[in-house]
Amino acid sequence: MDTAHTAWCAGNHRCGMGEHRSEDIVVSLPHRGRAVVWRTRTENGREYAEVRLWVALAPGEKPARRQLLAMLSGLRVLLGRVALAARPAPHPYR
């Protein structure tokens, strides 16, 4: 395993157990929700983005379930977009 810190690595207590982690990247909508993203390199060299998401749910079972369904649908779209972004860009003259 490469133990050297990367340029994006926070390099403090966030690293350990064979992993390197970036500083928090936070997106917040007050009273609505918050997302925190970290870039992580595992001990085998594979890199990931980790996401923690908090969403304020509406009172009542039905509205909360609708929100959860909307969130899951949006996450499916997001995962697809992120996967497509890894593909090489098309040649501009083809």
Beta strands, then each sheet from edge to edge (+ up, - down):
strand 1: 20-21
strand 2: 25-29
strand 3: 33-41
strand 4: 47-55
sheet 1: 1+ 3- 2+
sheet 2: 1+ 3- 4+
end
